[in-house]
Amino acid sequence: MTSALFIVSEHGYWGEECIEPLTTLSDAGVDITVATPTGGVPVVDERSVDPENVGEELAEHVMEVHENDERLQNPEKLARVDAREYDAVVFPGGHGTEWDVNQDRHARQALLQAVAGGESKALVVCHAVGILAFTREADGSFLVDGRNVTGFPNEWEEGIVDDDDLMPDGRKLPYWVEDEVKAVGGVWDAELDADTSVTVDGDLITARGPGSSAAGAQTLLDELGEL
């Protein structure tokens, strides 16, 4: 059976970016394990389940899955899982990833293992694409150097943080994903004129944001041969 490891933030994952791939892959028969940096229950960003922000139907769906999916409610400790045992590793986005997943050495190791060769794949969504700015290969080179990627663009970030880079909840955003990924050699194109943006470069799949998460999940299934 095809298997996937989801590495989810405890500081605020974006609902659609986790739940859409989770349910899409589950419906396709993929066996899913959820892990978080400390093994704590992942936290959903409140803005991503606000009906006024995302619509009532989506907000209700995300919360229903978040609260009742046993995999999300009983995650593994990230340090205790081996990404080499999975066919795919999925990194849902959300600003929260900037405070935990993207900085976690075990998450970076899992990403490297997923794209190091063989048949495994990685799907990295939205702000989780920031992990590429901190992931180095054994020779010290950055994994993303020379790779084509998409992710959460600066143009969208400008509409969220204030002039001091403060988030609506008062937290200071540590970095902007587009800036950091481009700085280490990522070939960035968020395709702002397109409704969705999913980029495939070898075993690495990146998706721009919430509206691209379903397309990202389907692309992952296509790449795995799970049509």
Residue, then its C-alpha position, 0 to 999 in steps of 0.5 A: m500500500t502506498s504510504a505518506l507521512f504528514i509533518v504538521s505544525e503545532h504553531g498553526y497549520w492552514g486548515e485547507e492546506c492540510i485537510e485537503p491533501l489528507t482527505t484526497l490521499s486517504d480517499a485514494g487509498v494512501d496509508i497516512t501517518v501524521a507527525t509533529p515536532t514534539g508529538g503534540v496535537p497539531v494546531v489549526d490557524e484560527r484564521s483558516v477556520d473563520p467562516e468570514n475568511v474561508g466560507e462556512e462550508l470549508a471552515e466546518h469541514v476543516m474543523e470536523v476533520h481536525e477534531n475527529d481524525e485519529r491521525l491528527q489527534n494522535p500524531e507521532k513524534l517526528a524524531r521517532v519516524d523514518a521518512r525512508e519508510y514512506d512513499a511520500v512526505v507532505f508538508p502542509g503550510g501555514h504561518g506556524t511552520e515558520w516557528d517549528v517545522n521549517q526550523d526542525r532538523h528532523a523535518r529537514q532530514a525527512l525532506l532530504q530523504a524524500v527527494a534523495g532518489g528512489e521512488s519517494k516524493a515530497l509535497v511542500v505547500c505554501h509557507a512550508v516551502g520556507i523549509l527549502a531555505f534551510t535544507r542542505e545536502a551532505d556536501g553543504s549545498f542547498l537542496v533548492d539551489g537550481r530547482n523550480v519552485t512555487g510558494f507563498p509570495n511576497e505580494w500576498e504576505e504584504g496584505i497580512v503583516d503590518d509595517d513591522d512584520l507583525m502578524p494579526d495575532g501579534r507575532k513577528l514573522p521571522y522571514w518571508v518565504e519567497d525572499e529566503v528561498k530565492a536567496v539560496g538559489g531557488v528558481w521562484d515563480a508563484e504564477l500570480d496570474a494563475d488560479t493555482s500554482v503547482t510546480v514539479d521538479g524531480d521528486l519535489i512538488t511545491a504548491r503556492g497556497p490554500g487554493s493550490s493544495a487540492a491540485g498539489a495533492q492530485t499532482l502527488l498522486d499522479e507522480l506516485g502513479e495513484l491515478 
